Amino acid sequence: MPVSVKSVGLTRIDRHYNKGVYDLAVEAVDDALKDSGAEPSYLVASTSASLLLEPQLDLASYLASHLGLRGSRALAVEAGEASGLAAILAGYRLAISTGERVLVVGVDKLSDLPSASVHAALKHVFYRYGDALYKVGHAAVAGLLASLYMDRFGVDRETMSYWPAMMHSHAKENPYAMLRFAVKPEKVATAMPVASPLTLLDMFPLGDGAAAVLLDPQGGGLAEIASVESSTGPASIAFSEDPLWLDAVEESWRRALSTAGVNGVEVLEIHDSYTIMGLLILETLRLAERGKAAELVAEGAFTVGGSGPLVNASGGLKARGHPVGATGVYMAAEVAMQLADVFPGVKADDAKTGAAVSINGHGSSAYTAIFRST
């Protein structure tokens, strides 16, 4: 059953030192509800890192109070980096089962503590009795994956550098993006090393943000959600038969396309916390042959005028930013705006279908939402 994205509200992702979680959420919700008519009956709130950095249990009910939605039904959703799309899934199912409007809000703050503390907290998206036991973080694992990818498929560092360059090219046109400046491919490999062969320009920035999406089972609005599906994957890449293939992404994508009754999409937002993750997702979705995604990007694919769907017109996690618990809600809002031709940045040409794909860590879970134009 389709559910419409009635309206959306976004804050620019940045280091909002003068705003807290509630301030950001209120800003996004006020924008989403300003022309929406009746108030929602349900509130679904997603957050992730803030639960560790700025501890607050029962966030959804306190957020409802700040939003002036006392008496509403509120619940919180947490699924690590995939929390935002997990909340969209919960909101979508609620809208179908109740026939009432559901407000989905994603919010997270990463800027109030030193970066080392934030990255230490983000290790908790790993399995507690697996990868989290070791003194390596996301960047180290991403670096190992990138090295394996380059060795197995003969991909050079320069070719991989076209992905972050494309993300920055998209983000500079997006008023909600954190890193709104261009980057030349040749600058990526020579930037500050993070985890060889990856550099600072291969990874997401630490920023704060909030996004709100109003779901309405009565139709109308920006776009329709045709399906939202999910899947779980290995608890660690050490348990994967092939760490360069994301099983949960493959299965959630297959389920979502099947449920929606479509074969592909024209607009796509994917989880590219590191360059290698963006490339692996493209290949897992079979939008590129294995080992060929970087080459296709270097040749101009996945952007306006190139082959394939328009991917991460927002700038992706790499340049739009990755306020962890809010990211999936940003993705949903961005795809809906693309299909309504109101996205304020790089636009697809008359797109009718779109999708958002979000994962936690390196594939312990994945969520896919499919959208249609109204």
C-alpha positions, 0 to 999 in steps of 0.5 A: 500500500503506498504512503505519501511523503506529505512534506519534509523539513531539513536543517543544514548539517553543520557544527551547531555548537549553539543548538541542542538535539531538541533545537535541531529537531524543532527546526526541522519539524516546524519546516515540515508541518508549516503547511501540512494541515492536521497534526500527526497522530504518531511520532517516530524519532530516530537517533543514534550517536546522541544516545551515547554522547548526550545520554537521554532515554525515552527521547521520543516522548520528551521530543514530543513535548518540545514539539508541542505534540503532547498526547501523541503516540511516540516511539523511538527507533535505534539501529545504529547508522541505519536508524533513520531508514529504520524509523521510516520503515516503522513510520510507513508500517504505522501509517498503513496499519492505522490509516493516520499521519505519522511524523518521522524525525531523525536527529543527532549531534556529533560536534559537542565533544572532541572528534576522538571521543565521537569516533570512540562512541561510533565504534558501538555500532560494531558487534560488542563481542566482535569488531568492537573488541579491537582497537580499530575504528570504522576508518581502519576497517574501511581502509582494509576493505579499500586495500582488498578491493584495489588488490583484487580488482586492480583498481588504482588510487587515482580512479577511486578518487573520482567518487569523493570529487563527484560527491563534493560536486553535488554537495556544493549545490545543496544548501543543506550540505555540510561540505559545499565546496569542490574537490579535484580528484587529484587532491583526494589521494594526497590529503591527510592520511586516515587509514591507508589507502584512504584519506580525510577526503574519503570519509564523512565529516562530523556534523549535527542535523535533523530531518523530518518527514510527514507520512500520510496514507491518504495520498498527495504530497511530494511522492509515494513510498512504494515499499520499505524493506530490510535485512540483517547481515553478518555480525562482522566482516570476518564472518562474511564469505566475501567482505566486498559483497554486502549481503544485507544490502543485496537482500533488502534491495531485492525485497524492496524492488519486489514489493514495489513491483519495479525493476530499477530506479532513476534517483538513488541515495546510498550510504557512502560513509567512506569512498569504498562503501559507496563503491561496494553498494553500487556493485552489490545493487548490480549497478556496476560490475564487480570492481568496475564502480570506480571506473564508471564514476571516473567516466562520468556515470551516476551524475547528471548527463551520465549513465545509470541513475543519479546517485547521491545528488545530495552529496551523500554522507561524504559531503552532505554529511552524516548526522548518524541517526538522522541520515536515513531520514535525510535520504528519504526527504531528498529522494521525495523532493527529487521526484517532486522536482523541488530538490534545491540542488542537483536535479534528476531529469523528470525522475519517476522512481527513486530509492534510499539505501542505508546500512549500519557499520559494514553491513550488519543491517540494511534498509531500502525504501522505494519511492514513486512520483505522485 
